[in-house]
Amino acid sequence: MTRTWYVRTITDAAQARIATARLAAACGVPPVERTRLAAALTAQLRQCLTKGGDWRVGVAATVSSAGGDFSVEVAPVKRRPDDRRPPWRASAPCTDDVDVSAAEPAADDPATLAEALFGADEDAALLLERLDEQEGLVAFHREELHQTNQGVLALHAELDAAGRAQRELFDAEQQARKEAENARGRLTFLADASAALTASLNHEAIVRLLPALLVPRYARTVDVWLFDDVNDALRGGPHPAAAVLAARRGRPQYAADHPGGLPGVDDQPPSAIDPGRPLLCIPLLTRRSSQGVLTLSPPDERWDADDAVMLIELARRASIALDNARRFERNRDIAETLQRALLTDLPTTPGLTLAARYLPATRGLNIGGDWYDAFRQPDGSLITVIGDVTGHGLHAAVMMSQLRTALRAYAVDGSSPGELLTRLHLFLHRLRLDLYATAVIARFHPDDPTLTWAAAGHPPPVLRTPDGEVHTLDAKPGAMLGIPLKQEIRDHTVPLPPGSTLALYTDGLVERRAQGIDPGIRRLAEELGGFRPAELAEELEASADRLLHPLLHDSEHDDDVCLLLCHVHEGARDQRPL
């Protein structure tokens, strides 16, 4: 449904505007949209009147299920050929479908125009009221947006502060983790170094170990100055003054051209020996006094305080290890002197040469129960014995001395080797000292071309005949001496032609933990068989050393070693076959 008006004059324009506004109201166009539509139409009509000519105003209203549309179009009645502008159009939503074709233009009397004017003012007032509402709503939302922005800014500030705090915490955590790793590294190093220092009982080895442990991680150079008493700090070669002060005062000293700031360390001027190098001098203290000074130079410019504390603790532990090693070495020397004092000199016997070797164990206190002996009996025969008391220490050494003394006493009446061992067994069994012994006794007689021997739980003797053959004398031996068992140990005899060599030994020479004793006895027999007869006859002492060397190829052995070689000279008596 459409309606058209023609406009030439201002009255025509006013009537068309009034009619359009009334139709829009009748079609249910909302007041605000109606006012906006009327204002736009008024402005367009004013332009048309300014241009002049005849103009057509058309109104159409359509309503469907999808909604209504109220549209207005303004166009010239006659279009000029050069005018290509489209007609002016405006529309607004509507709700009612009315017959706009029957609508008449508004009368031009004053009452009708006034009424139209008041109606337009009412719509304008309603529009202004709505605009006020919208402005208030906009102001409310503007304030709400401002508050929101302030909250966002505050939130951003809090997030930024939280981010900074988190970064600071992360940096602190990284620093704490780094310090914990460094502390763990120091503790691990201190534990490993302490284990290495206390594993040795040789003070020279400990002194050599300190530079290997500290360079280059904690020191560039390491000097260990040891002295026997405090007065040695005033003598000897040139030493830094800080080292002398450390020895006298018993406190660590730091010598440099700048303060060290190290806990528990006194600062001193730089050393005159090397002014450009900082030095940390730590006394090696014992329970009684200082036994030396450990002087270090830093790997970099200076030490960290924690590193200095660790180095002082390491020096304390090194001092304990050195003191223990020196004590052990003094006790070892005393023990070895005691052990050798208990071993007798070998007698000189016509037609027979003896050579003995005793090597203390390289581990432990070196006081053992191994012994050898040789002495004459009243009938002119020579008794040779080698034995081993179980265990180590002074107790074993004293027991060994008692057995040696008892054997010499029992041998006065001319008893055979088996009888002597039987008596020693009874003697040791009656003492009930929870100590046992093994022994081999061999008897040489100048008028007898045989060797008489007996063994009690001991490795068998090895006999080399002049033809170079080696025999292991493993006839049934007796049990260990002192065990709770009644036994009578038997004698054994074997021909002994001139040029023969008998080897008596303890298990320390042939026994190894990983291999047992039998392979060691075979090696001993092979080595003894490899000598030339002249070597054994002329150089028995040197032969004893040569025999020990391949059997003790390593310098470390857990048990004492005894070896007794007995060589029968050619021509001492007629040679008889074995």
C-alpha positions in Angstrom: 0.0 0.0 0.0 1.5 3.3 -1.1 0.6 7.0 -0.9 2.1 9.8 -3.0 2.2 13.6 -2.5 3.5 16.3 -4.8 5.4 19.2 -3.5 6.1 22.5 -5.0 5.6 25.1 -2.3 6.5 25.1 1.4 2.9 24.5 2.2 2.9 21.4 0.1 6.0 20.3 1.9 4.5 20.9 5.4 1.3 19.0 4.5 3.4 16.0 3.1 5.4 16.0 6.3 2.4 16.1 8.5 0.6 13.4 6.6 3.8 11.2 6.6 4.1 11.6 10.4 0.4 10.7 11.0 0.7 7.6 8.7 3.9 6.5 10.6 2.0 6.9 13.9 -1.0 4.9 12.5 1.3 2.2 11.2 2.8 1.7 14.7 6.3 3.2 14.0 7.9 3.8 17.4 8.0 7.5 18.5 11.8 7.7 18.4 12.0 6.2 14.9 9.1 8.3 13.8 10.8 11.5 15.1 14.0 10.5 13.4 12.1 9.7 10.1 10.2 13.1 10.2 13.4 15.1 10.9 15.2 13.4 8.1 12.2 14.0 5.7 12.0 17.7 6.8 15.7 18.2 6.0 15.3 16.5 2.6 12.2 18.6 1.7 14.1 21.8 2.7 16.7 20.9 0.2 14.1 20.1 -2.5 12.4 23.6 -2.0 15.8 25.2 -2.2 16.4 23.5 -5.5 12.9 24.3 -6.8 10.8 22.3 -9.1 8.2 19.6 -8.6 8.9 16.8 -6.2 7.2 13.6 -5.4 6.9 12.2 -1.9 5.9 8.5 -1.7 5.0 6.5 1.4 4.6 2.7 1.5 3.8 0.4 4.4 4.2 -3.4 4.3 3.6 -5.9 7.2 4.5 -9.6 7.1 5.2 -12.4 9.5 8.9 -11.5 9.4 8.1 -7.9 10.5 6.8 -4.5 9.1 8.5 -1.8 7.1 7.4 1.9 6.7 9.4 3.6 3.9 9.5 7.1 2.5 10.9 8.1 -0.9 11.5 11.6 -2.3 12.3 12.1 -6.0 11.8 14.8 -8.6 8.7 14.4 -10.7 10.8 14.9 -13.9 14.4 13.6 -13.8 16.9 15.5 -15.9 18.9 13.4 -18.3 22.2 14.3 -16.5 20.9 13.6 -13.0 22.0 10.1 -12.1 21.6 10.4 -8.3 19.2 7.9 -6.9 16.0 9.0 -5.1 16.3 9.7 -1.3 14.9 6.9 0.8 14.3 6.3 4.5 12.5 3.6 6.4 11.5 2.6 9.9 10.0 -0.5 11.4 6.2 -0.7 11.9 3.8 -3.0 13.5 0.3 -2.3 11.8 -0.8 -2.5 8.2 -3.1 0.5 7.4 -4.5 1.7 4.1 -2.2 4.6 3.3 -3.8 5.1 -0.1 -6.9 6.6 1.4 -4.9 9.1 3.5 -5.5 12.7 2.7 -3.0 15.5 3.0 -3.4 17.7 6.0 -5.4 20.9 5.7 -3.6 24.1 5.5 -5.6 25.9 8.2 -3.8 27.2 11.3 -5.5 24.8 13.7 -4.3 21.7 11.8 -0.8 23.1 11.4 -0.6 24.0 15.1 -1.8 20.5 16.0 0.9 19.0 13.7 3.5 21.3 15.2 2.6 20.3 18.8 2.6 16.6 17.8 6.1 17.0 16.3 7.2 18.7 19.6 5.8 15.9 21.6 7.8 13.4 19.5 10.9 15.6 19.8 10.4 15.8 23.6 10.0 12.0 23.8 13.1 11.7 21.7 15.0 14.0 24.0 13.8 12.1 27.0 15.0 8.9 25.4 18.2 10.6 24.6 18.6 11.7 28.2 18.0 8.1 29.3 20.5 6.9 26.8 23.0 9.6 27.9 22.5 8.5 31.6 22.9 4.9 30.5 26.1 5.8 28.6 27.4 7.8 31.6 26.6 4.8 33.8 28.5 2.4 31.5 31.3 5.0 31.1 31.7 5.0 34.9 31.4 1.2 35.0 34.0 1.0 32.2 36.2 3.5 34.1 35.9 1.4 37.3 36.6 -1.7 35.2 39.7 -0.1 33.7 40.9 0.9 37.2 40.4 -2.7 38.3 42.3 -3.9 35.2 45.1 -1.5 35.9 45.2 -2.6 39.5 45.1 -6.2 38.4 48.0 -5.5 36.0 49.9 -3.8 38.8 49.3 -6.8 41.1 50.2 -9.2 38.3 53.4 -7.3 37.6 54.3 -7.2 41.3 53.5 -10.9 41.5 55.7 -11.5 38.4 58.5 -9.6 40.0 58.1 -11.5 43.2 58.0 -14.8 41.3 61.1 -13.9 39.4 62.9 -12.9 42.7 61.8 -16.2 44.3 62.9 -18.1 41.2 66.3 -16.4 41.3 66.5 -17.1 45.1 65.6 -20.7 44.4 68.2 -21.0 41.7 70.8 -19.4 44.0 69.8 -21.7 46.9 70.0 -24.7 44.6 73.4 -23.6 43.3 74.6 -23.2 46.9 73.2 -26.5 47.8 74.9 -28.2 44.9 78.2 -26.5 45.8 77.8 -27.6 49.5 77.0 -31.1 48.4 80.1 -31.1 46.2 82.2 -29.9 49.1 80.8 -32.6 51.4 81.3 -35.3 48.8 84.8 -34.2 48.1 85.6 -34.0 51.9 84.2 -37.5 52.4 86.1 -39.0 49.5 89.3 -37.2 50.4 89.0 -38.3 54.1 88.5 -41.9 53.0 91.6 -41.7 50.8 93.7 -40.1 53.5 92.7 -42.5 56.2 93.2 -45.5 53.9 97.0 -45.2 54.1 99.3 -45.6 57.1 102.3 -44.2 55.4 102.8 -40.5 56.2 104.9 -40.0 53.0 102.0 -41.4 50.9 99.6 -39.0 52.6 101.8 -36.0 51.9 102.0 -37.0 48.2 98.2 -37.5 48.2 97.3 -34.0 49.4 98.3 -32.2 46.2 96.7 -34.8 44.0 93.4 -34.2 45.9 93.4 -30.4 46.0 95.0 -29.3 42.6 93.5 -27.8 40.5 89.9 -27.7 42.0 90.7 -26.0 45.3 94.3 -24.9 45.0 96.9 -24.0 42.4 99.8 -25.1 44.5 100.1 -27.2 47.7 103.0 -27.3 50.1 103.2 -29.6 53.1 105.7 -28.6 55.8 106.2 -31.3 58.4 108.4 -31.0 61.5 109.1 -33.2 64.5 108.5 -30.6 67.1 107.3 -27.0 67.4 110.9 -25.7 67.4 111.3 -27.0 63.8 109.1 -24.1 62.7 112.1 -21.8 63.4 114.6 -23.9 61.3 114.8 -25.4 57.9 114.5 -23.8 54.5 112.6 -20.5 53.6 108.9 -20.7 54.6 106.3 -17.9 54.4 106.0 -15.9 57.6 102.3 -16.7 57.7 103.2 -20.4 57.8 105.5 -19.8 60.8 102.7 -17.8 62.6 100.3 -20.7 61.8 102.7 -23.2 63.4 103.2 -21.0 66.5 99.7 -19.8 67.1 97.8 -22.9 66.0 95.4 -20.8 63.8 95.0 -20.5 60.0 96.7 -17.4 58.5 95.9 -15.7 55.2 98.7 -13.7 53.6 97.7 -11.3 50.8 97.6 -7.7 49.8 93.9 -7.6 50.5 91.8 -8.8 53.5 90.6 -12.4 53.0 87.4 -12.1 55.1 87.6 -15.9 55.8 86.0 -17.2 59.0 88.4 -18.3 61.6 91.4 -17.1 59.6 93.8 -14.2 60.6 94.8 -11.8 57.9 98.5 -11.1 57.4 100.6 -9.0 55.0 101.6 -10.7 51.7 104.5 -13.1 51.8 108.0 -11.6 51.1 108.8 -14.8 49.2 106.0 -14.4 46.7 104.2 -11.1 47.3 101.8 -11.4 44.3 100.4 -14.8 45.4 97.8 -15.1 48.2 98.5 -17.9 50.6 96.4 -19.8 53.1 98.5 -21.4 55.8 96.6 -24.0 57.9 98.4 -25.7 60.9 98.3 -29.5 61.0 97.4 -29.9 64.7 97.5 -33.0 66.9 96.3 -33.5 70.4 99.6 -32.3 71.7 101.0 -29.7 69.3 101.4 -28.8 65.7 103.1 -31.3 63.4 103.3 -29.1 60.3 101.6 -26.5 58.1 99.6 -26.9 54.9 100.2 -23.9 52.6 97.8 -23.4 49.7 97.5 -20.8 46.9 94.0 -20.2 45.4 93.0 -21.5 42.0 91.6 -18.1 41.1 92.0 -14.7 42.8 90.8 -15.8 46.2 88.8 -18.5 48.0 85.1 -18.6 48.8 84.4 -18.5 52.6 82.7 -22.0 52.4 85.7 -23.4 50.5 88.0 -22.0 53.2 86.0 -23.7 55.9 86.1 -27.0 54.0 89.9 -26.7 53.5 90.4 -26.1 57.2 88.3 -29.2 58.0 90.3 -31.2 55.4 93.5 -30.1 57.0 92.3 -31.2 60.4 91.5 -34.7 59.0 94.8 -34.8 57.1 96.5 -34.0 60.4 94.8 -36.9 62.2 95.7 -39.2 59.3 99.4 -38.1 59.5 99.5 -38.5 63.2 98.0 -42.0 63.0 100.4 -42.9 60.3 103.4 -41.7 62.3 102.2 -43.5 65.4 101.8 -46.6 63.3 105.2 -46.3 61.7 106.8 -45.9 65.1 105.0 -48.9 66.5 105.8 -50.9 63.4 109.5 -50.1 63.8 109.3 -51.2 67.4 107.4 -54.3 66.5 109.8 -55.2 63.7 112.8 -54.7 66.0 111.1 -56.9 68.6 110.3 -59.5 66.0 113.9 -59.7 64.6 115.3 -59.8 68.2 113.3 -63.0 68.7 114.9 -64.6 65.7 118.3 -66.3 66.4 121.4 -66.3 64.3 122.0 -69.4 62.4 124.8 -71.7 63.5 127.8 -72.6 61.3 127.9 -76.4 60.6 130.6 -78.2 58.7 129.2 -79.6 55.4 125.9 -77.7 55.7 125.1 -74.1 54.8 122.0 -72.3 56.1 120.3 -69.2 54.8 117.1 -67.6 56.3 114.8 -64.8 55.4 112.0 -63.2 57.4 109.7 -60.6 55.9 107.0 -59.0 58.1 103.5 -58.5 56.7 103.1 -55.2 54.9 99.7 -54.7 56.4 99.0 -54.5 60.1 101.3 -54.0 63.1 103.9 -56.5 61.6 104.2 -58.5 64.8 103.5 -62.1 63.8 104.0 -65.6 65.0 106.3 -66.9 62.2 109.7 -68.0 63.3 112.7 -70.1 62.3 115.5 -71.7 64.4 118.5 -73.9 64.1 120.5 -75.5 66.9 122.7 -78.5 67.7 121.7 -81.6 69.7 124.1 -83.4 72.1 124.7 -86.2 69.5 126.0 -83.6 67.0 122.9 -83.5 64.8 121.4 -80.2 63.7 117.8 -79.4 64.3 116.2 -76.9 61.9 112.7 -75.7 62.6 110.2 -73.3 61.0 106.8 -72.6 62.5 103.8 -70.3 62.5 101.6 -69.3 65.5 98.1 -68.3 64.5 97.2 -64.7 64.6 99.2 -61.5 64.9 100.2 -59.1 67.6 102.2 -59.3 70.8 100.3 -62.3 72.1 101.3 -64.4 69.0 104.9 -63.1 69.3 105.1 -64.1 73.0 103.7 -67.5 72.2 106.2 -68.0 69.4 109.0 -67.2 71.9 107.7 -69.7 74.4 107.4 -72.4 71.7 111.0 -71.7 70.6 112.3 -71.9 74.2 110.3 -75.1 74.9 111.6 -76.7 71.7 115.2 -76.1 72.6 114.6 -77.5 76.1 112.9 -80.6 74.8 115.7 -81.2 72.3 118.4 -81.5 74.9 117.6 -85.2 75.4 118.1 -86.0 71.7 114.4 -86.5 70.8 113.4 -87.0 67.2 111.5 -84.3 65.2 108.2 -86.2 65.7 108.7 -86.5 69.4 109.6 -82.9 69.7 106.4 -81.8 67.9 104.3 -84.2 70.1 105.7 -82.5 73.2 105.1 -79.1 71.8 101.5 -80.1 71.1 101.0 -81.2 74.7 102.7 -78.0 75.9 100.5 -75.7 73.9 97.3 -77.7 74.6 97.8 -77.5 78.3 98.3 -73.7 78.2 94.8 -73.4 76.8 95.5 -70.0 75.3 93.2 -70.4 72.3 96.3 -70.2 70.1 97.5 -72.8 67.7 100.7 -73.4 65.8 102.1 -75.2 62.8 105.7 -76.4 62.5 108.1 -78.5 60.5 111.3 -79.9 62.1 114.1 -81.4 60.1 117.2 -83.1 61.6 120.6 -83.3 59.8 123.2 -85.7 61.1 126.8 -85.6 59.7 127.1 -89.4 59.8 123.7 -90.2 58.5 122.9 -89.9 54.7 119.2 -89.5 55.4 117.0 -86.6 56.5 114.6 -87.1 59.3 111.6 -84.7 59.4 108.1 -84.3 60.9 105.3 -81.8 60.2 102.3 -80.6 62.2 99.7 -78.8 60.1 102.5 -77.0 58.2 103.1 -76.7 54.4 105.4 -79.6 53.3 109.2 -79.1 52.9 110.6 -79.1 49.4 113.8 -81.0 48.7 116.0 -80.5 45.6 118.4 -83.3 44.9 121.7 -82.8 43.1 120.2 -84.0 39.8 117.9 -81.0 39.8 114.7 -82.9 40.6 112.4 -81.4 43.2 110.4 -83.5 45.7 107.6 -82.2 47.9 107.8 -84.1 51.2 104.1 -84.4 51.8 104.0 -87.7 53.8 101.1 -87.7 56.2 101.7 -84.9 58.6 100.3 -84.4 62.1 97.5 -81.9 62.9 98.0 -78.4 64.2 99.7 -78.0 67.6 97.5 -77.1 70.4 94.1 -78.4 69.1 92.0 -80.4 71.5 93.1 -83.7 70.0 95.5 -86.3 71.4 98.1 -87.1 68.7 101.6 -88.6 68.3 103.3 -87.1 65.4 105.4 -89.5 63.3 108.9 -89.1 61.9 109.7 -89.5 58.2 113.0 -90.1 56.6 114.3 -89.5 53.1 117.8 -90.0 51.5 119.9 -86.8 51.5 122.8 -87.0 49.0 125.4 -84.3 49.0 124.4 -81.3 46.9 120.8 -81.5 48.1 118.9 -78.4 49.2 116.0 -78.4 51.6 113.5 -75.5 51.7 111.4 -74.9 54.8 108.9 -72.0 54.6 105.7 -70.6 56.1 102.4 -70.3 54.3 102.9 -66.5 53.7 105.3 -67.4 51.0 103.0 -69.7 48.9 99.4 -69.0 49.9 97.3 -66.4 48.1 93.6 -65.8 48.9 92.4 -66.1 45.3 94.4 -69.2 44.5 95.0 -71.2 47.6 98.2 -72.8 48.7 98.8 -75.7 46.2 99.7 -73.5 43.2 102.1 -71.6 45.4 103.9 -74.8 46.5 104.2 -75.9 42.8 105.7 -72.5 41.9 108.2 -72.8 44.8 109.2 -76.2 43.5 109.6 -74.9 39.9 111.7 -71.9 41.1 113.9 -74.1 43.3 114.4 -76.6 40.4 115.6 -73.8 38.1 118.8 -73.0 40.0 122.1 -74.3 38.9 123.9 -76.5 41.5 126.8 -74.1 41.8 124.4 -71.2 42.7 123.0 -73.1 45.6 126.4 -74.3 46.8 128.3 -71.0 46.5 125.7 -68.3 46.8 122.9 -69.6 49.1 122.2 -66.2 50.5 121.7 -64.7 47.1 119.7 -67.7 46.0 117.3 -67.1 48.9 116.7 -63.6 47.7 116.2 -64.8 44.1 113.8 -67.4 45.3 111.6 -64.9 47.1 111.4 -62.4 44.3 109.2 -64.3 41.8 107.0 -65.7 44.6 106.4 -62.2 46.1 106.0 -60.4 42.8 103.8 -57.8 44.5 105.1 -55.7 47.4 102.0 -56.1 49.5 101.4 -59.3 51.4 99.0 -59.8 54.3 101.0 -62.5 56.2 104.6 -62.9 57.4 107.0 -64.8 55.3 109.7 -67.1 56.6 112.2 -69.1 54.4 115.0 -71.4 55.6 117.3 -73.0 53.0 119.6 -75.9 54.0 122.2 -77.0 51.5 124.4 -80.1 51.9 127.8 -79.6 50.4 129.4 -82.0 47.9 132.0 -84.2 49.5 130.5 -84.0 52.9 129.7 -87.7 52.6 129.4 -90.3 49.9 126.6 -89.5 47.5 123.8 -92.0 47.5 120.8 -92.2 45.1 117.5 -90.9 46.4 
